[in-house]
Amino acid sequence: MWDNARFVLILLVVVAHMVSTVRTQTSFGYGLYVFIYLFHMPAMIGLAGLFSKADATTKTVRSTAQLLITWLSWEVIWALIHFFVNGQGLSKNWLVAPAWSLWFLVTLATMRILLPYIVRLRHPLLFSIVLALVAGLSPAIGTQFSASRTLCFMPFFVAGWLVTNRGWLRGQWFERPDRSTRLIAAGLLGVVALAVAVLAPLRDLWRIDTWIVWRDDYAWLFADAPIMGWAPSEWWAIALGGAGVRLALIVVAAAMTLALLLLVPRGHSVITVWGTRTLYVYLLHGLIVQLLRGTGAVAWFGEFGDAGVLMLIGLGIAVTLVLSMSWVTKVFWPVIEPKLPVLFEKDPAAIASK
């Protein structure tokens, strides 16, 4: 079921990126974007935590190093694209601020490095939540090396690890949820969707889409996206108000993630196979989305209002399906899952004997 969930989430990622630049043109597009962004990345981070190890085994070190190599490779790819397409040289923030969606790789690698230390605390989840709330207090914690998102999403990564190691989701209610449990899960997502639909026409009163990218400090958020006119100026009010909103968003994201996991199919199917290739979809879809944006195709779809949003959804689904095919992994594995034999000893036993 985990791979099924991965596929559903990567599908949401692609669709959200498709509609991102035209989201404010219609209430439907804005509501769809907000609904997806409320939980899709927290859920992906949580699934990554499920299969992470809190130790420095050879496999863990290899996978973390591979993430970093993949990130560096794609930073170079994006730099070359900007140079040849836009004539842009390297910015002073190159490698410091990850290019567009590459923040996910930096965040995931950082979390894997920090996990062994955090889980040794008495209350690792509580500690990670405190980190997420504290992250919004300083503008210095921003996009550099994806620091803000790393701290904000840490509770979901830690929770994923705890799910595996403490058996939080063991039991018939989760492994084989009955109809009532699924109805409750669907109802929860339905309530959130209804709330988003009601708030979407009021987007001028609160640009919640600014809050749910999880990268800015509270003072900036209140100044740029006040909540129904509420924009405190005292530092303590900014701190308490911002932390309260962020905590509420964490709770909503956790609830929506659990609801989605209860609803995804448990059996093996084609989407199970596709769910093993999500990293390929994640990295490659960005090239397609940026091409569509640069050529004006996304803006053209946006001119059709709600119908255009529906067409972009269909296009996002099509892109996800194509990039999930087996030929994609055969062609692009050198830049997405590079082999790193020169970085490691060939015999893992040699490491254990040292």
TIMIBA-159820 format. One record per atom (N, C-alpha, C): atom name; x, y, z. Coordinates in steps of 0.02 Angstrom, whole numbers. Layout:
BEGIN
REC site      X      Y      Z
REC   CA      X      Y      Z
...
END
This chain:
BEGIN
REC site      X      Y      Z
REC    N     41    -61      0
REC   CA      0      0      0
REC    C     42     63      0
REC    N    104     58     26
REC   CA    146    118     30
REC    C    163    144    -39
REC    N    178     99    -85
REC   CA    193    121   -154
REC    C    130    148   -188
REC    N     72    121   -171
REC   CA     10    149   -197
REC    C      2    222   -174
REC    N     16    233   -111
REC   CA     11    300    -83
REC    C     62    347   -116
REC    N    122    322   -128
REC   CA    173    363   -161
REC    C    150    386   -229
REC    N    118    341   -266
REC   CA     95    360   -333
REC    C     41    414   -329
REC    N     -6    405   -284
REC   CA    -59    455   -276
REC    C    -29    523   -259
REC    N     20    524   -215
REC   CA     50    587   -193
REC    C     91    620   -248
REC    N    128    581   -286
REC   CA    167    611   -340
REC    C    120    637   -394
REC    N     64    605   -403
REC   CA     13    631   -450
REC    C    -11    699   -427
REC    N    -23    707   -362
REC   CA    -45    771   -334
REC    C     10    824   -342
REC    N     73    804   -335
REC   CA    128    851   -343
REC    C    128    879   -414
REC    N    122    836   -463
REC   CA    124    858   -533
REC    C     64    902   -549
REC    N      6    882   -527
REC   CA    -55    922   -540
REC    C    -49    991   -508
REC    N    -26    993   -446
REC   CA    -19   1057   -411
REC    C     30   1103   -447
REC    N     86   1076   -472
REC   CA    134   1116   -508
REC    C    106   1140   -575
REC    N     63   1100   -605
REC   CA     32   1120   -668
REC    C    -12   1182   -659
REC    N    -50   1184   -606
REC   CA    -98   1239   -596
REC    C    -69   1297   -556
REC    N     -8   1289   -530
REC   CA     20   1337   -483
REC    C     19   1409   -509
REC    N     44   1421   -569
REC   CA     51   1489   -593
REC    C    -15   1521   -614
REC    N    -68   1482   -621
REC   CA   -133   1511   -639
REC    C   -185   1501   -584
REC    N   -161   1482   -524
REC   CA   -208   1463   -472
REC    C   -253   1519   -448
REC    N   -229   1581   -450
REC   CA   -270   1636   -424
REC    C   -321   1662   -474
REC    N   -323   1634   -533
REC   CA   -369   1658   -584
REC    C   -440   1632   -574
REC    N   -447   1576   -539
REC   CA   -514   1549   -525
REC    C   -516   1521   -454
REC    N   -575   1521   -424
REC   CA   -583   1491   -358
REC    C   -570   1417   -359
REC    N   -588   1384   -414
REC   CA   -577   1312   -420
REC    C   -502   1296   -420
REC    N   -464   1333   -461
REC   CA   -392   1321   -464
REC    C   -358   1336   -398
REC    N   -379   1390   -366
REC   CA   -349   1409   -302
REC    C   -366   1357   -249
REC    N   -429   1336   -246
REC   CA   -449   1286   -197
REC    C   -414   1220   -207
REC    N   -406   1199   -270
REC   CA   -371   1136   -285
REC    C   -299   1140   -261
REC    N   -266   1196   -277
REC   CA   -196   1206   -256
REC    C   -189   1203   -181
REC    N   -232   1239   -145
REC   CA   -228   1241    -72
REC    C   -241   1172    -42
REC    N   -292   1137    -67
REC   CA   -308   1071    -41
REC    C   -248   1024    -48
REC    N   -216   1025   -106
REC   CA   -159    980   -117
REC    C   -100   1001    -73
REC    N    -86   1066    -71
REC   CA    -27   1090    -34
REC    C    -35   1084     41
REC    N    -96   1077     65
REC   CA   -105   1068    137
REC    C    -71   1005    164
REC    N    -62    955    120
REC   CA    -37    892    148
REC    C      8    851    102
REC    N     14    867     39
REC   CA     49    820     -6
REC    C    123    812     10
REC    N    158    867     24
REC   CA    229    860     41
REC    C    240    833    112
REC    N    201    855    162
REC   CA    206    822    227
REC    C    196    747    222
REC    N    149    726    181
REC   CA    136    654    173
REC    C    196    619    140
REC    N    225    650     88
REC   CA    283    620     55
REC    C    342    614    103
REC    N    352    666    144
REC   CA    405    665    193
REC    C    392    610    245
REC    N    329    603    265
REC   CA    311    551    313
REC    C    325    481    286
REC    N    309    470    223
REC   CA    323    404    192
REC    C    398    392    188
REC    N    436    445    176
REC   CA    509    437    174
REC    C    535    416    243
REC    N    506    445    296
REC   CA    526    427    364
REC    C    511    355    381
REC    N    459    327    352
REC   CA    440    258    366
REC    C    497    209    352
REC    N    535    223    300
REC   CA    586    176    277
REC    C    657    201    290
REC    N    663    250    335
REC   CA    729    276    352
REC    C    756    240    413
REC    N    821    236    418
REC   CA    854    203    474
REC    C    892    255    516
REC    N    888    246    581
REC   CA    921    292    627
REC    C    990    266    645
REC    N   1028    245    596
REC   CA   1096    221    608
REC    C   1136    231    544
REC    N   1201    226    550
REC   CA   1246    239    493
REC    C   1267    174    459
REC    N   1218    134    439
REC   CA   1234     73    402
REC    C   1258     92    332
REC    N   1290     44    300
REC   CA   1316     56    233
REC    C   1259     76    186
REC    N   1203     43    192
REC   CA   1146     57    149
REC    C   1120    128    160
REC    N   1116    149    223
REC   CA   1092    216    239
REC    C   1139    269    212
REC    N   1204    258    222
REC   CA   1253    307    198
REC    C   1252    310    122
REC    N   1246    253     90
REC   CA   1243    252     16
REC    C   1183    292     -9
REC    N   1124    279     20
REC   CA   1063    312     -5
REC    C   1066    388      7
REC    N   1095    408     64
REC   CA   1101    480     78
REC    C   1150    513     31
REC    N   1207    479     20
REC   CA   1256    506    -27
REC    C   1227    510    -97
REC    N   1187    461   -115
REC   CA   1157    461   -182
REC    C   1109    519   -189
REC    N   1072    534   -137
REC   CA   1027    592   -139
REC    C   1066    657   -151
REC    N   1122    664   -116
REC   CA   1162    724   -123
REC    C   1194    729   -192
REC    N   1217    673   -219
REC   CA   1245    672   -286
REC    C   1191    690   -338
REC    N   1132    661   -328
REC   CA   1076    677   -373
REC    C   1059    750   -370
REC    N   1057    778   -309
REC   CA   1043    850   -302
REC    C   1095    892   -339
REC    N   1160    877   -329
REC   CA   1212    915   -362
REC    C   1207    909   -438
REC    N   1191    849   -461
REC   CA   1184    838   -534
REC    C   1128    881   -563
REC    N   1073    883   -526
REC   CA   1016    921   -552
REC    C   1025    997   -543
REC    N   1064   1017   -495
REC   CA   1081   1088   -491
REC    C   1120   1109   -554
REC    N   1165   1065   -576
REC   CA   1203   1079   -637
REC    C   1157   1080   -697
REC    N   1110   1032   -699
REC   CA   1063   1028   -756
REC    C   1022   1092   -760
REC    N    995   1114   -703
REC   CA    954   1175   -703
REC    C    996   1236   -720
REC    N   1058   1238   -696
REC   CA   1102   1294   -713
REC    C   1115   1297   -788
REC    N   1126   1239   -819
REC   CA   1137   1237   -892
REC    C   1075   1259   -930
REC    N   1017   1238   -906
REC   CA    955   1258   -939
REC    C    946   1334   -935
REC    N    957   1362   -876
REC   CA    951   1435   -869
REC    C   1002   1472   -913
REC    N   1061   1443   -920
REC   CA   1113   1476   -960
REC    C   1096   1475  -1035
REC    N   1077   1417  -1060
REC   CA   1065   1411  -1132
REC    C    997   1438  -1153
REC    N    948   1436  -1108
REC   CA    881   1460  -1126
REC    C    872   1534  -1110
REC    N    896   1554  -1051
REC   CA    884   1623  -1030
REC    C    947   1666  -1029
REC    N   1004   1635  -1043
REC   CA   1066   1672  -1043
REC    C   1089   1692   -973
REC    N   1065   1657   -922
REC   CA   1082   1674   -853
REC    C   1143   1634   -830
REC    N   1189   1670   -796
REC   CA   1245   1637   -766
REC    C   1227   1611   -697
REC    N   1277   1586   -661
REC   CA   1265   1561   -594
REC    C   1251   1619   -547
REC    N   1199   1613   -507
REC   CA   1182   1665   -459
REC    C   1226   1656   -397
REC    N   1228   1708   -355
REC   CA   1268   1704   -294
REC    C   1240   1653   -245
REC    N   1176   1633   -255
REC   CA   1145   1584   -210
REC    C   1145   1514   -239
REC    N   1182   1504   -294
REC   CA   1184   1438   -324
REC    C   1211   1387   -274
REC    N   1176   1332   -267
REC   CA   1190   1279   -218
REC    C   1170   1297   -147
REC    N   1167   1361   -133
REC   CA   1145   1383    -66
REC    C   1069   1379    -60
REC    N   1035   1405   -110
REC   CA    962   1399   -114
REC    C    946   1348   -169
REC    N    923   1289   -153
REC   CA    910   1237   -203
REC    C    863   1261   -258
REC    N    877   1241   -319
REC   CA    836   1260   -376
REC    C    767   1228   -372
REC    N    716   1268   -373
REC   CA    646   1249   -375
REC    C    631   1187   -332
REC    N    613   1131   -362
REC   CA    591   1073   -324
REC    C    648   1033   -293
REC    N    710   1053   -305
REC   CA    767   1015   -279
REC    C    774   1021   -203
REC    N    736   1067   -173
REC   CA    738   1073   -100
REC    C    721   1006    -67
REC    N    678    967    -98
REC   CA    656    904    -69
REC    C    715    857    -58
REC    N    762    855   -105
REC   CA    820    811    -98
REC    C    865    834    -41
REC    N    875    900    -36
REC   CA    917    927     17
REC    C    884    914     85
REC    N    820    926     89
REC   CA    783    915    151
REC    C    786    842    172
REC    N    774    797    125
REC   CA    773    726    141
REC    C    842    702    164
REC    N    895    724    131
REC   CA    962    705    151
REC    C    978    732    220
REC    N    960    794    234
REC   CA    972    824    299
REC    C    935    787    354
REC    N    873    769    341
REC   CA    833    733    390
REC    C    864    665    406
REC    N    889    632    356
REC   CA    920    566    368
REC    C    983    573    411
REC    N   1019    628    402
REC   CA   1079    640    442
REC    C   1060    656    514
REC    N   1006    694    524
REC   CA    986    716    591
REC    C    947    662    630
REC    N    915    617    594
REC   CA    870    569    626
REC    C    902    529    683
REC    N    963    502    676
REC   CA    992    462    731
REC    C    998    501    796
REC    N   1007    566    791
REC   CA   1014    607    852
REC    C    946    623    882
REC    N    897    638    840
REC   CA    831    658    864
REC    C    795    600    898
REC    N    800    540    869
REC   CA    762    484    896
REC    C    790    458    962
REC    N    848    482    980
REC   CA    876    462   1045
REC    C    851    506   1102
REC    N    813    556   1086
REC   CA    782    597   1137
REC    C    723    561   1168
REC    N    701    582   1226
REC   CA    645    549   1260
REC    C    580    559   1221
REC    N    571    619   1194
REC   CA    510    634   1156
REC    C    529    663   1088
REC    N    551    621   1042
REC   CA    576    647    977
REC    C    523    683    937
REC    N    461    659    937
REC   CA    409    693    898
REC    C    394    762    926
REC    N    388    766    992
REC   CA    375    831   1023
REC    C    432    879   1008
REC    N    493    855   1012
REC   CA    551    896    999
REC    C    550    922    927
REC    N    532    879    880
REC   CA    530    899    809
REC    C    475    950    797
REC    N    419    943    832
REC   CA    365    992    825
REC    C    388   1061    851
REC    N    423   1061    907
REC   CA    449   1123    934
REC    C    497   1155    883
REC    N    540   1115    853
REC   CA    585   1141    801
REC    C    546   1173    744
REC    N    492   1141    723
REC   CA    451   1167    668
REC    C    421   1235    686
REC    N    399   1242    749
REC   CA    368   1305    771
REC    C    421   1360    780
REC    N    478   1341    805
REC   CA    532   1390    817
REC    C    561   1415    750
REC    N    558   1373    699
REC   CA    587   1391    634
REC    C    558   1456    606
REC    N    497   1472    624
REC   CA    465   1531    596
REC    C    482   1595    632
REC    N    523   1591    684
REC   CA    538   1651    723
REC    C    592   1694    692
REC    N    634   1665    650
REC   CA    691   1702    622
REC    C    690   1701    546
REC    N    698   1761    515
REC   CA    702   1762    442
REC    C    766   1731    415
REC    N    814   1719    460
REC   CA    877   1687    439
REC    C    866   1614    421
REC    N    812   1584    447
REC   CA    795   1515    431
REC    C    748   1516    372
REC    N    775   1512    313
REC   CA    734   1518    253
REC    C    748   1465    202
REC    N    761   1487    139
REC   CA    771   1439     85
REC    C    842   1414     79
REC    N    889   1446    115
REC   CA    958   1423    112
REC    C    963   1351    136
REC    N    988   1309     91
REC   CA    993   1237    104
REC    C    927   1208    130
REC    N    872   1239    109
REC   CA    805   1216    126
REC    C    795   1210    202
REC    N    824   1256    240
REC   CA    823   1251    313
REC    C    753   1254    341
REC    N    713   1301    317
REC   CA    646   1309    346
REC    C    603   1248    334
REC    N    602   1224    272
REC   CA    561   1166    256
REC    C    586   1103    293
REC    N    651   1097    300
REC   CA    679   1040    336
REC    C    652   1039    408
REC    N    654   1096    442
REC   CA    631   1099    511
REC    C    555   1092    514
REC    N    519   1123    467
REC   CA    446   1120    469
REC    C    419   1051    455
REC    N    453   1014    411
REC   CA    429    947    393
REC    C    459    892    436
REC    N    505    910    480
REC   CA    536    860    523
REC    C    486    819    564
REC    N    432    849    591
REC   CA    385    808    629
REC    C    355    750    589
REC    N    345    761    525
REC   CA    316    708    483
REC    C    367    653    470
REC    N    430    673    461
REC   CA    483    623    450
REC    C    493    581    513
REC    N    496    614    570
REC   CA    504    579    634
REC    C    444    534    647
REC    N    384    560    633
REC   CA    323    520    643
REC    C    324    458    599
REC    N    348    464    537
REC   CA    354    406    494
REC    C    400    354    523
REC    N    457    376    549
REC   CA    504    330    581
REC    C    472    296    641
REC    N    436    334    681
REC   CA    403    306    741
REC    C    349    256    722
REC    N    314    269    668
REC   CA    263    222    644
REC    C    293    153    633
REC    N    352    152    601
REC   CA    385     89    587
REC    C    414     57    649
REC    N    447     97    691
REC   CA    485     69    747
REC    C    444     60    810
REC    N    388     93    816
REC   CA    346     84    875
REC    C    277     55    859
REC    N    267     40    795
REC   CA    206      6    776
REC    C    142     46    786
REC    N    145    110    774
REC   CA     87    153    787
REC    C     26    135    744
REC    N     39    109    684
REC   CA    -16     96    638
REC    C    -30     21    630
REC    N     -5    -18    677
REC   CA    -21    -89    675
REC    C    -92   -100    698
REC    N   -124   -147    667
REC   CA   -193   -162    686
REC    C   -239   -167    627
REC    N   -293   -201    636
REC   CA   -341   -213    583
REC    C   -370   -147    557
REC    N   -381    -98    601
REC   CA   -412    -35    581
REC    C   -372      1    527
REC    N   -306     -9    525
REC   CA   -265     24    474
REC    C   -245    -24    418
REC    N   -224    -84    437
REC   CA   -199   -131    387
REC    C   -255   -155    341
REC    N   -314   -164    369
REC   CA   -373   -184    329
REC    C   -433   -144    352
REC    N   -434    -79    339
REC   CA   -489    -36    363
REC    C   -556    -57    335
REC    N   -606    -59    378
REC   CA   -673    -77    355
REC    C   -707    -17    323
REC    N   -768    -28    302
REC   CA   -804     24    264
REC    C   -816     86    307
REC    N   -831     76    369
REC   CA   -844    134    414
REC    C   -782    177    422
REC    N   -725    144    431
REC   CA   -663    181    438
REC    C   -646    220    376
REC    N   -658    189    319
REC   CA   -644    224    256
REC    C   -692    283    246
REC    N   -754    274    266
REC   CA   -803    328    261
REC    C   -783    387    304
REC    N   -757    373    364
REC   CA   -734    426    408
REC    C   -676    463    376
REC    N   -629    425    347
REC   CA   -571    456    314
REC    C   -593    499    255
REC    N   -639    472    214
REC   CA   -664    510    158
REC    C   -701    572    181
REC    N   -738    564    237
REC   CA   -775    621    264
REC    C   -729    676    287
REC    N   -672    657    318
REC   CA   -624    707    340
REC    C   -596    746    281
REC    N   -576    711    229
REC   CA   -551    745    170
REC    C   -605    788    138
REC    N   -667    763    141
REC   CA   -723    801    113
REC    C   -735    866    152
REC    N   -730    862    218
REC   CA   -739    922    259
REC    C   -685    974    243
REC    N   -623    951    236
REC   CA   -568    997    219
REC    C   -580   1027    151
REC    N   -601    986    103
REC   CA   -614   1011     35
REC    C   -670   1063     36
REC    N   -722   1051     77
REC   CA   -777   1098     82
REC    C   -753   1164    113
REC    N   -712   1159    165
REC   CA   -686   1219    197
REC    C   -643   1259    148
REC    N   -602   1224    109
REC   CA   -561   1257     59
REC    C   -604   1290      6
REC    N   -657   1255    -15
REC   CA   -702   1283    -65
REC    C   -736   1347    -40
REC    N   -752   1348     24
REC   CA   -784   1408     53
REC    C   -734   1465     57
REC    N   -672   1449     75
REC   CA   -621   1501     84
REC    C   -591   1525     19
REC    N   -595   1484    -34
REC   CA   -563   1502    -97
REC    C   -586   1569   -125
REC    N   -652   1585   -125
REC   CA   -673   1650   -150
REC    C   -649   1708   -106
REC    N   -628   1692    -44
REC   CA   -605   1743      3
REC    C   -529   1748      4
REC    N   -496   1726    -50
REC   CA   -424   1723    -51
REC    C   -391   1792    -42
REC    N   -427   1845    -59
REC   CA   -398   1912    -48
REC    C   -394   1929     26
REC    N   -433   1894     68
REC   CA   -432   1907    139
REC    C   -378   1866    175
REC    N   -360   1809    147
REC   CA   -305   1771    175
REC    C   -275   1727    121
REC    N   -214   1744    102
REC   CA   -178   1703     53
REC    C   -145   1645     89
REC    N   -186   1596    106
REC   CA   -160   1538    142
REC    C   -109   1500    101
REC    N   -113   1508     34
REC   CA    -64   1474     -8
REC    C      7   1498      7
REC    N     14   1558     34
REC   CA     80   1583     53
REC    C    105   1547    116
REC    N     60   1531    162
REC   CA     80   1498    224
REC    C     99   1425    213
REC    N     68   1391    166
REC   CA     77   1319    161
REC    C    134   1298    115
REC    N    178   1346     97
REC   CA    239   1326     63
REC    C    295   1315    114
REC    N    283   1333    177
REC   CA    325   1314    234
REC    C    398   1339    229
REC    N    407   1400    204
REC   CA    476   1423    195
REC    C    490   1493    223
REC    N    439   1527    250
REC   CA    448   1596    270
REC    C    437   1605    346
REC    N    465   1659    372
REC   CA    457   1672    443
REC    C    390   1705    457
REC    N    369   1703    521
REC   CA    304   1727    540
REC    C    294   1801    526
REC    N    345   1842    540
REC   CA    338   1915    529
REC    C    324   1930    455
REC    N    360   1896    411
REC   CA    350   1906    340
REC    C    281   1881    319
REC    N    260   1824    345
REC   CA    196   1796    327
REC    C    138   1841    348
REC    N    141   1867    408
REC   CA     88   1912    430
REC    C     87   1977    390
REC    N    146   2000    371
REC   CA    150   2062    332
REC    C    126   2052    260
REC    N    142   1995    232
REC   CA    125   1982    162
REC    C     59   1947    153
REC    N     38   1907    202
REC   CA    -24   1869    197
REC    C    -62   1871    263
REC    N    -85   1931    284
REC   CA   -122   1936    348
REC    C   -186   1894    346
REC    N   -206   1871    403
REC   CA   -264   1826    408
REC    C   -327   1867    424
REC    N   -369   1876    373
REC   CA   -431   1915    381
REC    C   -417   1983    413
REC    N   -363   2015    393
REC   CA   -345   2079    420
REC    C   -303   2076    483
REC    N   -293   2017    510
REC   CA   -254   2010    572
REC    C   -180   2006    554
REC    N   -143   2057    574
REC   CA    -72   2060    562
REC    C    -38   2092    622
REC    N    -25   2053    675
REC   CA      4   2081    736
REC    C     72   2112    723
REC    N     89   2163    762
REC   CA    152   2197    754
REC    C    200   2184    812
REC    N    173   2167    871
REC   CA    217   2151    928
REC    C    251   2084    916
REC    N    314   2078    937
REC   CA    351   2017    923
REC    C    320   1956    956
REC    N    294   1965   1017
REC   CA    265   1908   1051
REC    C    200   1885   1018
REC    N    161   1933    992
REC   CA     99   1916    958
REC    C    114   1881    891
REC    N    166   1906    857
REC   CA    187   1874    794
REC    C    210   1802    808
REC    N    250   1793    861
REC   CA    276   1727    877
REC    C    220   1679    896
REC    N    177   1700    942
REC   CA    123   1656    965
REC    C     72   1643    910
REC    N     54   1696    874
REC   CA      5   1688    820
REC    C     32   1644    764
REC    N     93   1657    743
REC   CA    123   1617    690
REC    C    131   1544    710
REC    N    155   1533    771
REC   CA    163   1464    795
REC    C     96   1428    799
REC    N     44   1465    820
REC   CA    -22   1435    824
REC    C    -49   1414    756
REC    N    -40   1458    707
REC   CA    -62   1441    639
REC    C    -23   1382    612
REC    N     43   1383    622
REC   CA     85   1328    597
REC    C     66   1262    631
REC    N     54   1263    695
REC   CA     34   1202    730
REC    C    -32   1176    703
REC    N    -79   1221    689
REC   CA   -143   1200    661
REC    C   -133   1168    592
REC    N    -88   1197    552
REC   CA    -75   1170    486
REC    C    -41   1101    491
REC    N      2   1092    540
REC   CA     34   1026    551
REC    C    -19    974    568
REC    N    -66    992    612
REC   CA   -119    945    632
REC    C   -163    928    572
REC    N   -181    978    532
REC   CA   -222    966    473
REC    C   -186    920    424
REC    N   -122    934    412
REC   CA    -82    893    366
REC    C    -77    821    390
REC    N    -68    812    456
REC   CA    -63    744    483
REC    C   -129    707    476
REC    N   -184    741    489
REC   CA   -250    710    484
REC    C   -266    691    412
REC    N   -250    736    365
REC   CA   -263    722    294
REC    C   -218    665    269
REC    N   -157    663    293
REC   CA   -112    608    274
REC    C   -138    541    297
REC    N   -159    537    359
REC   CA   -187    475    386
REC    C   -249    455    347
REC    N   -292    504    331
REC   CA   -353    489    294
REC    C   -336    461    225
REC    N   -287    491    192
REC   CA   -268    465    126
REC    C   -241    394    131
REC    N   -200    381    181
REC   CA   -172    313    189
REC    C   -226    262    202
REC    N   -279    282    235
REC   CA   -334    236    248
REC    C   -374    221    184
REC    N   -371    267    136
REC   CA   -412    260     76
REC    C   -375    227     18
REC    N   -309    230     17
REC   CA   -273    201    -40
REC    C   -282    125    -41
REC    N   -283     96   -101
REC   CA   -291     23   -106
REC    C   -235    -15    -72
REC    N   -252    -72    -42
REC   CA   -202   -114     -9
REC    C   -172   -165    -56
REC    N   -206   -181   -110
REC   CA   -182   -234   -154
REC    C   -128   -210   -203
REC    N    -98   -258   -236
REC   CA    -46   -245   -285
REC    C    -77   -234   -353
REC    N    -57   -180   -387
REC   CA    -83   -164   -453
REC    C    -30   -126   -491
REC    N    -49    -99   -548
REC   CA     -1    -62   -589
REC    C     24      1   -553
REC    N    -20     33   -513
REC   CA      3     93   -479
REC    C     54     77   -424
REC    N     53     14   -401
REC   CA    104     -7   -353
REC    C    173     -5   -385
REC    N    177    -28   -446
REC   CA    240    -26   -483
REC    C    259     46   -498
REC    N    211     85   -520
REC   CA    225    156   -534
REC    C    249    193   -472
REC    N    223    172   -414
REC   CA    241    205   -352
REC    C    314    196   -332
REC    N    348    149   -364
REC   CA    420    139   -350
REC    C    463    185   -391
REC    N    432    224   -436
REC   CA    470    267   -482
REC    C    456    341   -471
REC    N    434    358   -411
REC   CA    412    427   -399
REC    C    468    478   -403
REC    N    530    458   -386
REC   CA    585    505   -390
REC    C    597    527   -463
REC    N    588    481   -509
REC   CA    594    498   -580
REC    C    541    549   -600
REC    N    480    536   -578
REC   CA    425    582   -594
REC    C    439    650   -563
REC    N    461    650   -500
REC   CA    471    712   -464
REC    C    523    756   -499
REC    N    579    728   -518
REC   CA    632    768   -548
REC    C    618    786   -621
REC    N    592    740   -659
REC   CA    582    751   -731
REC    C    522    795   -746
REC    N    470    792   -705
REC   CA    410    831   -721
REC    C    425    906   -719
REC    N    474    925   -678
REC   CA    491    996   -673
REC    C    513   1024   -740
REC    N    551    985   -779
REC   CA    573   1008   -845
REC    C    513   1020   -890
REC    N    464    975   -886
REC   CA    405    981   -929
REC    C    362   1041   -907
REC    N    352   1048   -842
REC   CA    312   1104   -817
REC    C    343   1170   -835
REC    N    410   1176   -826
REC   CA    444   1239   -843
REC    C    441   1253   -918
REC    N    444   1200   -959
REC   CA    438   1209  -1031
REC    C    368   1235  -1048
REC    N    317   1206  -1018
REC   CA    248   1229  -1031
REC    C    237   1300  -1007
REC    N    268   1318   -951
REC   CA    262   1386   -927
REC    C    299   1435   -973
REC    N    360   1416   -993
REC   CA    401   1460  -1034
REC    C    372   1473  -1102
REC    N    338   1423  -1130
REC   CA    308   1432  -1196
REC    C    240   1465  -1193
REC    N    215   1477  -1133
REC   CA    150   1510  -1125
REC    C     91   1462  -1127
REC    N    106   1396  -1130
REC   CA     51   1347  -1135
REC    C      8   1347  -1072
REC    N     39   1349  -1013
REC   CA      1   1349   -951
REC    C    -43   1411   -947
REC    N    -15   1469   -964
REC   CA    -54   1531   -963
REC    C   -112   1528  -1012
REC    N   -100   1495  -1069
REC   CA   -153   1488  -1119
REC    C   -210   1445  -1091
REC    N   -194   1391  -1059
REC   CA   -245   1350  -1027
REC    C   -283   1391   -974
REC    N   -246   1433   -938
REC   CA   -277   1473   -886
REC    C   -330   1521   -911
REC    N   -326   1540   -974
REC   CA   -375   1586  -1002
REC    C   -444   1555  -1008
REC    N   -448   1490  -1003
REC   CA   -513   1455  -1009
REC    C   -547   1446   -941
REC    N   -520   1477   -889
REC   CA   -552   1474   -823
REC    C   -552   1404   -794
REC    N   -609   1384   -766
REC   CA   -614   1318   -735
REC    C   -601   1262   -784
REC    N   -624   1271   -847
REC   CA   -612   1220   -898
REC    C   -537   1213   -911
REC    N   -501   1268   -909
REC   CA   -429   1265   -918
REC    C   -394   1229   -861
REC    N   -419   1240   -800
REC   CA   -391   1204   -742
REC    C   -402   1130   -750
REC    N   -461   1110   -773
REC   CA   -475   1039   -784
REC    C   -428   1010   -837
REC    N   -414   1049   -889
REC   CA   -368   1025   -941
REC    C   -298   1018   -913
REC    N   -278   1064   -869
REC   CA   -212   1059   -838
REC    C   -208    998   -791
REC    N   -263    983   -758
REC   CA   -265    923   -717
REC    C   -255    861   -760
REC    N   -290    858   -816
REC   CA   -282    802   -862
REC    C   -212    797   -889
REC    N   -182    855   -904
REC   CA   -113    855   -928
REC    C    -65    831   -874
REC    N    -77    852   -812
REC   CA    -36    829   -757
REC    C    -40    753   -747
REC    N   -100    726   -753
REC   CA   -109    654   -748
REC    C    -71    618   -804
REC    N    -77    645   -865
REC   CA    -43    614   -922
REC    C     33    615   -913
REC    N     60    671   -890
REC   CA    132    677   -879
REC    C    155    626   -826
REC    N    116    620   -773
REC   CA    133    573   -720
REC    C    134    501   -746
REC    N     85    483   -785
REC   CA     82    415   -812
REC    C    141    401   -859
REC    N    157    448   -902
REC   CA    212    437   -949
REC    C    278    430   -912
REC    N    290    474   -863
REC   CA    353    473   -827
REC    C    358    413   -780
REC    N    303    378   -768
REC   CA    304    319   -725
REC    C    319    255   -763
REC    N    326    260   -828
REC   CA    338    201   -869
REC    C    410    176   -861
REC    N    420    112   -875
REC   CA    484     80   -863
REC    C    540    107   -907
REC    N    523    129   -968
REC   CA    576    154  -1012
REC    C    608    217   -984
REC    N    571    255   -944
REC   CA    598    316   -915
REC    C    656    299   -867
REC    N    646    248   -827
REC   CA    699    229   -779
REC    C    760    202   -816
REC    N    750    168   -871
REC   CA    806    141   -910
REC    C    847    197   -942
REC    N    814    251   -961
REC   CA    849    305   -995
REC    C    882    354   -947
REC    N    847    369   -892
REC   CA    869    425   -849
REC    C    902    404   -783
REC    N    913    339   -772
REC   CA    942    319   -708
REC    C   1011    349   -695
REC    N   1052    363   -745
REC   CA   1118    391   -729
REC    C   1116    458   -693
REC    N   1063    499   -706
REC   CA   1059    564   -673
REC    C   1010    566   -615
REC    N    977    510   -602
REC   CA    929    508   -547
REC    C    949    458   -494
REC    N    973    401   -515
REC   CA    998    350   -467
REC    C   1068    328   -488
REC    N   1116    374   -486
REC   CA   1184    357   -509
REC    C   1216    306   -464
REC    N   1255    261   -494
REC   CA   1293    213   -456
REC    C   1356    247   -429
REC    N   1374    233   -368
REC   CA   1430    268   -337
REC    C   1484    219   -311
REC    N   1509    175   -352
REC   CA   1557    125   -327
REC    C   1622    155   -302
REC    N   1642    213   -329
REC   CA   1706    242   -309
REC    C   1704    273   -240
REC    N   1644    283   -213
REC   CA   1638    315   -148
REC    C   1636    266    -91
REC    N   1627    202   -104
REC   CA   1617    153    -51
REC    C   1662     93    -60
REC    N   1676     62     -5
REC   CA   1713     -1     -7
REC    C   1668    -55    -37
REC    N   1698    -98    -77
REC   CA   1658   -149   -110
REC    C   1631   -200    -62
REC    N   1667   -215     -9
REC   CA   1646   -266     38
REC    C   1619   -234    101
REC    N   1553   -235    113
REC   CA   1526   -206    173
REC    C   1555   -236    237
REC    N   1577   -300    233
REC   CA   1604   -332    293
REC    C   1670   -299    313
REC    N   1704   -269    263
REC   CA   1767   -236    279
REC    C   1755   -177    325
REC    N   1698   -144    315
REC   CA   1681    -86    357
REC    C   1665   -110    428
REC    N   1627   -165    432
REC   CA   1607   -190    498
REC    C   1666   -213    539
REC    N   1720   -235    506
REC   CA   1778   -261    542
REC    C   1823   -206    568
REC    N   1812   -146    545
REC   CA   1856    -91    565
REC    C   1833    -62    632
END
